[in-house]
Each structure stands twice: as structure tokens, then as C-alpha cells.
Amino acid sequence: MAPAAGGEAHFQRGSLPWFTAIALSFGYYTWVVFWPQSVPYQSLGPLGLFTQYLVDHHHTLLHSGYWLAWLIHVGESLYAMFLCKG
């Protein structure tokens, strides 16, 4: 990206740890929403116990939240593309 008038770039590349954390989180969320019977809850410690509680008591909310998260991310990217058109 070309530098702006003050020598600063408007956009910066995201860091690899954030990309990794987000990808793993969405992967885990997808696994829990679509294949909850195959998740080894007991092996995941407190996260597994919390996830099992959510799956057992709030699966509809998890499923709706999953699609809402994707909708928000797609909308956000489309809005960014709209703003960046020159």
C-alpha cells in the first residue's frame, strides 16, 4: 500500500496470532454447532464443560449466533469494499 500524505499507511496487515486465533475459534464454533456429538468435551477442561452446557441447554441460540456472526463478517467486508472504492 502506498503511503499517505504524512508518510503513514492507512491500512496495516493484521498480525498472524490474531488471524490464527480467529480461524481456530470459528473452526471450533463450527464443530460445536454442526457436529456436537463428536466434540471431546471432557478433554477440553473448563472450555469443554462450558461448551457442553451451551450445547445441551442453548443449541438453538448457538446455531442462530453462528449464522449471525457470519452475516456480520460478510456485511462488514462488503461495507469495507464499498468504502474503499475510489
C-alpha positions in Angstrom: 0.0 0.0 0.0 1.3 3.4 -0.9 2.0 5.8 2.0 -0.4 8.6 2.6 0.5 12.3 2.6 2.1 12.2 6.0 4.1 9.1 5.2 1.7 6.8 7.1 -0.2 3.9 5.6 -3.9 4.0 6.1 -4.2 0.2 6.3 -2.0 -2.3 8.1 -1.8 -6.0 7.7 -3.3 -7.9 10.6 -1.0 -10.0 12.8 -0.6 -13.7 12.4 -1.6 -14.5 16.0 -5.0 -12.8 15.6 -5.7 -14.5 12.3 -4.8 -17.8 13.9 -7.0 -17.2 17.0 -10.0 -16.2 14.9 -9.6 -19.1 12.5 -9.4 -21.6 15.3 -12.3 -20.0 17.1 -14.6 -20.1 14.1 -13.4 -23.7 13.4 -14.3 -24.7 17.0 -17.7 -22.9 16.8 -18.5 -24.6 13.5 -17.6 -28.0 15.0 -19.8 -27.4 18.1 -22.8 -26.2 16.1 -22.8 -28.8 13.3 -21.2 -31.9 15.0 -21.7 -31.5 18.7 -21.7 -35.3 19.3 -18.1 -35.6 18.2 -16.6 -32.9 20.4 -14.4 -34.4 23.3 -15.9 -32.1 26.0 -14.2 -33.9 28.9 -10.7 -33.5 27.3 -11.1 -29.7 26.9 -11.2 -28.8 30.6 -13.3 -25.8 31.6 -13.9 -24.8 27.9 -15.3 -28.2 27.2 -17.6 -28.2 30.2 -18.9 -24.7 29.3 -19.4 -25.7 25.7 -21.2 -28.9 26.7 -23.6 -26.8 28.9 -24.3 -24.4 25.9 -24.9 -27.3 23.5 -27.2 -29.1 26.0 -29.2 -26.0 27.0 -28.8 -23.4 24.3 -28.2 -25.1 21.0 -30.7 -23.0 19.1 -29.0 -19.9 20.3 -25.6 -21.2 19.3 -26.9 -22.1 15.8 -28.5 -18.6 15.4 -25.4 -16.9 16.7 -23.2 -18.8 14.3 -25.1 -17.6 11.3 -25.4 -14.1 12.8 -21.6 -14.0 13.2 -21.1 -15.0 9.5 -23.7 -12.4 8.4 -21.9 -9.7 10.3 -18.5 -10.6 8.9 -19.8 -10.7 5.3 -21.6 -7.4 5.8 -18.5 -5.8 7.3 -16.4 -6.9 4.4 -18.9 -5.7 1.8 -19.1 -2.3 3.6 -15.3 -2.1 3.7 -15.2 -2.8 -0.1 -17.8 -0.1 -0.6 -15.8 2.4 1.4 -12.5 1.6 -0.4 -13.8 2.1 -3.9 -12.1 5.0 -5.4 
